[in-house]
Protein backbone atom coordinates (compact mmCIF):
# COMPACT_ATOMS: atom_id res chain seq x y z
CA UNK A 1 0.00 0.00 0.00
CA UNK A 2 1.40 3.35 -1.01
CA UNK A 3 1.53 6.04 1.65
CA UNK A 4 -0.84 8.97 1.47
CA UNK A 5 0.93 12.05 0.18
CA UNK A 6 -0.01 15.45 -1.10
CA UNK A 7 -1.47 14.82 -4.52
CA UNK A 8 -2.94 16.76 -7.36
CA UNK A 9 -5.78 15.20 -9.27
CA UNK A 10 -6.45 16.09 -12.87
CA UNK A 11 -10.13 16.51 -13.49
CA UNK A 12 -11.78 15.32 -16.67
CA UNK A 13 -12.25 18.89 -17.84
CA UNK A 14 -9.37 21.30 -18.41
CA UNK A 15 -8.89 23.59 -15.46
CA UNK A 16 -10.34 21.23 -12.88
CA UNK A 17 -7.17 20.05 -11.17
CA UNK A 18 -7.63 19.75 -7.42
CA UNK A 19 -5.29 19.05 -4.51
CA UNK A 20 -5.48 17.04 -1.33
CA UNK A 21 -4.14 14.12 0.66
CA UNK A 22 -4.21 10.81 -1.11
CA UNK A 23 -2.36 8.16 -3.01
CA UNK A 24 -0.80 9.05 -6.33
CA UNK A 25 -2.29 6.38 -8.56
CA UNK A 26 -0.36 6.72 -11.73
CA UNK A 27 2.80 8.60 -12.48
CA UNK A 28 2.80 7.85 -16.16
CA UNK A 29 2.01 10.50 -18.67
CA UNK A 30 -1.72 10.93 -18.88
CA UNK A 31 -2.17 9.60 -15.36
CA UNK A 32 -5.05 10.98 -13.40
CA UNK A 33 -3.16 11.96 -10.27
CA UNK A 34 0.35 12.90 -9.35
CA UNK A 35 2.54 13.52 -6.34
CA UNK A 36 3.32 17.14 -5.74
CA UNK A 37 7.06 17.38 -6.08
CA UNK A 38 9.26 20.34 -5.14
CA UNK A 39 8.92 21.67 -8.67
CA UNK A 40 5.39 22.67 -7.74
CA UNK A 41 6.66 24.98 -5.07
CA UNK A 42 4.02 23.67 -2.71
CA UNK A 43 5.57 20.66 -1.04
CA UNK A 44 9.19 19.81 -0.42
CA UNK A 45 10.76 16.41 -0.25
CA UNK A 46 8.21 14.32 -2.10
CA UNK A 47 10.84 13.97 -4.74
CA UNK A 48 9.25 11.94 -7.42
CA UNK A 49 8.27 13.83 -10.52
CA UNK A 50 5.71 12.97 -13.08
CA UNK A 51 6.71 12.78 -16.71
CA UNK A 52 3.52 14.42 -17.88
CA UNK A 53 4.20 17.73 -16.14
CA UNK A 54 3.86 20.54 -16.21
CA UNK A 55 0.85 19.75 -18.32
CA UNK A 56 -0.26 22.42 -20.71
CA UNK A 57 -3.17 23.68 -18.66
CA UNK A 58 -1.17 24.63 -15.60
CA UNK A 59 2.01 26.34 -14.60
CA UNK A 60 3.93 27.53 -11.58
CA UNK A 61 4.21 31.25 -11.09
CA UNK A 62 6.52 32.51 -8.33
CA UNK A 63 6.21 29.21 -6.55
CA UNK A 64 2.43 29.21 -6.64
CA UNK A 65 0.61 26.68 -8.74
CA UNK A 66 -1.63 28.45 -11.23
CA UNK A 67 -4.13 26.97 -13.59
CA UNK A 68 -4.66 28.42 -16.98
CA UNK A 69 -8.30 28.98 -16.14
CA UNK A 70 -10.86 27.16 -18.22
CA UNK A 71 -12.17 30.22 -20.04
CA UNK A 72 -8.67 31.04 -21.35
CA UNK A 73 -8.45 27.57 -22.87
CA UNK A 74 -11.33 28.11 -25.27
CA UNK A 75 -10.06 28.81 -28.78
CA UNK A 76 -11.39 32.33 -29.16
CA UNK A 77 -10.33 32.45 -32.80
CA UNK A 78 -12.91 29.82 -33.68
CA UNK A 79 -15.64 31.07 -31.36
CA UNK A 80 -18.89 32.39 -32.85
CA UNK A 81 -21.81 34.11 -31.11
CA UNK A 82 -23.71 31.62 -28.97
CA UNK A 83 -24.73 30.29 -25.58
CA UNK A 84 -22.00 28.17 -24.04
CA UNK A 85 -21.44 26.44 -20.74
CA UNK A 86 -18.25 28.10 -19.55
CA UNK A 87 -18.00 26.00 -16.40
CA UNK A 88 -19.87 24.18 -13.70
CA UNK A 89 -18.74 24.52 -10.11
CA UNK A 90 -19.84 22.48 -7.17
CA UNK A 91 -20.07 23.92 -3.68
CA UNK A 92 -21.17 21.23 -1.25
CA UNK A 93 -24.52 19.98 -2.54
CA UNK A 94 -25.00 22.88 -4.93
CA UNK A 95 -23.81 23.10 -8.50
CA UNK A 96 -23.79 26.40 -10.35
CA UNK A 97 -23.41 26.80 -14.09
CA UNK A 98 -21.64 29.74 -15.70
CA UNK A 99 -22.93 30.52 -19.17
CA UNK A 100 -20.88 32.37 -21.74
CA UNK A 101 -23.41 34.52 -23.61
CA UNK A 102 -21.21 35.40 -26.54
CA UNK A 103 -22.53 38.24 -28.67
CA UNK A 104 -19.52 38.77 -30.91
CA UNK A 105 -17.05 36.59 -32.75
CA UNK A 106 -13.94 37.47 -30.72
CA UNK A 107 -11.24 39.44 -32.53
CA UNK A 108 -13.27 39.39 -35.75
CA UNK A 109 -16.02 41.93 -35.26
CA UNK A 110 -16.39 45.15 -33.28
CA UNK A 111 -17.17 44.66 -29.60
CA UNK A 112 -20.29 45.98 -27.85
CA UNK A 113 -19.90 49.67 -27.06
CA UNK A 114 -19.66 50.52 -23.38
CA UNK A 115 -22.96 52.43 -22.96
CA UNK A 116 -24.93 49.64 -24.68
CA UNK A 117 -23.11 47.01 -22.62
CA UNK A 118 -24.04 48.94 -19.49
CA UNK A 119 -27.70 49.24 -20.49
CA UNK A 120 -27.84 45.53 -21.31
CA UNK A 121 -26.39 44.81 -17.88
CA UNK A 122 -29.08 46.90 -16.15
CA UNK A 123 -31.92 45.43 -18.22
CA UNK A 124 -30.59 41.88 -18.01
CA UNK A 125 -30.02 41.90 -14.26
CA UNK A 126 -33.46 43.42 -13.66
CA UNK A 127 -35.29 40.95 -15.86
CA UNK A 128 -33.42 37.86 -14.74
CA UNK A 129 -33.65 38.54 -11.02
CA UNK A 130 -37.37 39.33 -11.29
CA UNK A 131 -38.17 36.26 -13.34
CA UNK A 132 -40.92 34.13 -11.79
CA UNK A 133 -39.37 30.77 -12.51
CA UNK A 134 -35.63 31.49 -12.63
CA UNK A 135 -35.21 34.61 -10.49
CA UNK A 136 -34.27 32.73 -7.33
CA UNK A 137 -31.68 30.70 -9.24
CA UNK A 138 -29.84 33.68 -10.72
CA UNK A 139 -26.42 34.02 -9.09
CA UNK A 140 -24.93 36.66 -11.36
CA UNK A 141 -25.27 38.45 -14.67
CA UNK A 142 -22.65 40.84 -15.98
CA UNK A 143 -20.49 41.86 -18.93
CA UNK A 144 -17.18 40.35 -20.00
CA UNK A 145 -14.24 42.69 -19.78
CA UNK A 146 -13.49 42.08 -23.46
CA UNK A 147 -17.01 43.37 -24.29
CA UNK A 148 -17.84 40.47 -26.57
CA UNK A 149 -20.60 39.16 -24.31
CA UNK A 150 -21.90 38.48 -20.82
CA UNK A 151 -21.65 35.87 -18.14
CA UNK A 152 -24.79 34.46 -16.61
CA UNK A 153 -24.48 32.21 -13.58
CA UNK A 154 -27.46 30.04 -12.64
CA UNK A 155 -27.94 27.55 -9.86
CA UNK A 156 -28.05 23.98 -11.15
CA UNK A 157 -26.03 21.65 -13.37
CA UNK A 158 -27.31 22.99 -16.66
CA UNK A 159 -26.73 22.80 -20.40
CA UNK A 160 -26.93 25.52 -23.03
CA UNK A 161 -30.39 24.38 -24.10
CA UNK A 162 -31.70 24.77 -20.54
CA UNK A 163 -30.99 28.50 -20.72
CA UNK A 164 -32.46 29.14 -24.18
CA UNK A 165 -36.11 29.76 -23.21
CA UNK A 166 -35.09 32.18 -20.46
CA UNK A 167 -32.69 34.02 -22.76
CA UNK A 168 -35.25 34.28 -25.54
CA UNK A 169 -37.69 35.80 -23.06
CA UNK A 170 -35.03 38.19 -21.81
CA UNK A 171 -34.05 39.51 -25.21
CA UNK A 172 -37.65 39.70 -26.48
CA UNK A 173 -38.20 41.94 -23.47
CA UNK A 174 -35.06 43.99 -24.16
CA UNK A 175 -36.01 44.54 -27.80
CA UNK A 176 -39.49 45.76 -26.79
CA UNK A 177 -38.28 47.82 -23.84
CA UNK A 178 -39.40 51.45 -23.62
CA UNK A 179 -39.08 53.95 -20.84
CA UNK A 180 -36.69 54.57 -18.01
CA UNK A 181 -33.70 52.24 -17.73
CA UNK A 182 -33.88 50.52 -14.33
CA UNK A 183 -31.21 51.57 -11.85
CA UNK A 184 -29.95 54.44 -14.00
CA UNK A 185 -30.03 57.11 -11.30
CA UNK A 186 -27.02 58.63 -9.51
CA UNK A 187 -27.94 56.97 -6.21
CA UNK A 188 -28.29 53.56 -7.89
CA UNK A 189 -25.33 53.21 -10.23
CA UNK A 190 -21.65 54.15 -10.38
CA UNK A 191 -21.84 55.81 -13.79
CA UNK A 192 -25.53 56.31 -14.23
CA UNK A 193 -25.58 58.46 -17.36
CA UNK A 194 -23.48 56.13 -19.50
CA UNK A 195 -26.35 54.31 -21.18
CA UNK A 196 -27.49 53.66 -24.73
CA UNK A 197 -30.88 52.02 -24.93
CA UNK A 198 -31.08 52.18 -28.72
CA UNK A 199 -27.82 50.31 -29.19
CA UNK A 200 -28.68 47.88 -26.38
CA UNK A 201 -31.86 46.99 -28.25
CA UNK A 202 -29.96 46.66 -31.52
CA UNK A 203 -27.46 44.27 -29.90
CA UNK A 204 -30.29 42.40 -28.20
CA UNK A 205 -32.16 41.92 -31.46
CA UNK A 206 -29.09 40.57 -33.18
CA UNK A 207 -28.43 38.10 -30.37
CA UNK A 208 -32.09 37.11 -30.28
CA UNK A 209 -31.96 36.07 -33.94
CA UNK A 210 -29.28 33.51 -33.02
CA UNK A 211 -31.23 32.39 -29.93
CA UNK A 212 -34.32 31.68 -32.01
CA UNK A 213 -32.53 29.39 -34.39
CA UNK A 214 -29.24 28.19 -32.88
CA UNK A 215 -26.97 25.89 -34.82
CA UNK A 216 -24.83 23.28 -33.03
CA UNK A 217 -21.79 25.56 -33.15
CA UNK A 218 -23.78 28.23 -31.27
CA UNK A 219 -24.29 25.88 -28.31
CA UNK A 220 -20.95 24.11 -27.84
CA UNK A 221 -17.44 25.53 -27.67
CA UNK A 222 -15.20 24.63 -30.59
CA UNK A 223 -13.60 21.25 -29.88
ZN1 LIG B 1 -24.81 50.77 -13.76
Boltz pocket constraint, residues with backbone or C-beta under 6 A from the ligand:
constraints:
  - pocket:
      binder: B
      contacts: [[A, 118], [A, 122], [A, 183], [A, 188], [A, 189], [A, 190], [A, 191], [A, 192]]
      max_distance: 6.0
